[in-house]
Amino acid sequence: MVRNLMLAEGWNRYGKRLSFGAAALVVLLLGLKLTTLAPYQVKSTSLTSHDVQEEAFGVGTVETKVTVSVGSKIPNRITRLMVDQGDRVRKGQLLATLENEDFQAQVIQAERDLVRVGADLVANQAAIRQAEANLALAQKNYERYRALFQENFVAEIDLDQKKNEFVVAREAINVLSAQRKSLEEQQQRAQAAVKFAKANLAYTYVYASCDGVVVSREAEEGNAVVAGAPIFRIADTSCVWARAYIDETVAGPIRVDQPARVILRSQPTQSYPGHVARVEVASDRVTEEKVIDVTASFPSTNPPIGEQVEVHIITAQKAHAPALPRQALVPSGKAYGVWLIQGSRVHWREVQIGISDPSGWIEIVSGVEKTDRVAIASPEILMRLSENARVTVTEGTP
């Protein structure tokens, strides 16, 4: 009897364990059904007619096409600066002066030398006119005495005297003519000296070489500057553009005159329309980027030179193109595909895509029909889906 009681108690313990195990198995199966074995929740979408435009994006800075350095052609000390950074200047406007007392004295001395040589020339010309009159008289006397000598009315010594007077008068003309040539050469040198002295004096005044904005002042009053060293840098604001650096992988379709928009860092909510003005031929070998210059209608009163910008260049656009949201596409190697919903199952379909829009729409060239229902979900869920996988389509649009 005791043995029967012990056997009954053992069966009771075994039955309880079996019940607990069955319950645990049920819970496990229910958990799997609700998690791992549960159908994936997705939303559905279909082809939509949408305006799509493809953009190349890059960052850069606002620059001017031409920035010139303005300085002095002679070494000297700055006495006065008329403009500062940020000032607008006009071509020919006086920007700075250098010490010029010595150059003024050189101009005065050179002009005096020129006046003196001019006076010498006037005197020389008067002397030549007198010498020409003397020569004419001496020649006339010599010819008259020669005729008288032939008729034996005068002695030979008198003829020789008149001949000598004629020769002396002729040589005086030659001497004065040579002197005039020398004075004319002196006059040319004096004129060149005046021109040189005035040019050096003019170099002490620094003028703007173009219209624009002073972007930097490289020296201050009292500084000594060397010839050619910049005192100011002036940006020619007649052509202001954004210089953008765009990755080579997207820069290929960019062409001159393509529409673009530029966003200043200081005005992130406003974009300035423009177009591609220049595509540089050479790329940066280190960053693998191309430099693209885009003109835009920046504020003309104070162009934001040097400010960082975002540049968006429209490289292609299509109106009413069949498109899907970017979230619906799943990458597969170098291609793309979508999951088509058929009932409660999904099936893989490879698609050919066209241009993509920054707003998230991608043109579908082939692979999907307008009547197809396309699954859309997070990238993690779409990557976990497999052929003929079960899904649950929830309400709402992506």
Buried (B, 14 or more C-beta within 10 A) or exposed (E): EEEEEEEEEEEEEEEEEEEEEEEEEEEEEEEEEEEEEEBBEBBBBBBBEBEBBBBBEBBBBBBBBEBBBBBBEBEBEBBEBEBEEEBBBEEEBEBBBBEBEEBBEBBEEBBEBBEEBBEBBEEBEEBBEEBBEBBEEBBEBBEEBEEBBEEEEBEEEEBEBBBEBBEEBBEBBEEBEEBBEEBEEBBEBBBEBBEEBBEBBBBBEBBBBBBBBBBBBBBEEEEEBEEEBBBBBBBBBEEBBBBBBBBEEBBEEBEEEBBBBBBBEEEEEEBBEBBBBBBEEEBEEEEEBBBBBBBBEBEEEEBBBEBBBBBBBBBBBBEEBBBBBBBBBBEEEEEBBBBBBEEEBBBBBEBEBBBBBEEEBBBBEEBBEEEBBBBBBEEEBBEEBEEEBEBEBEEEEB
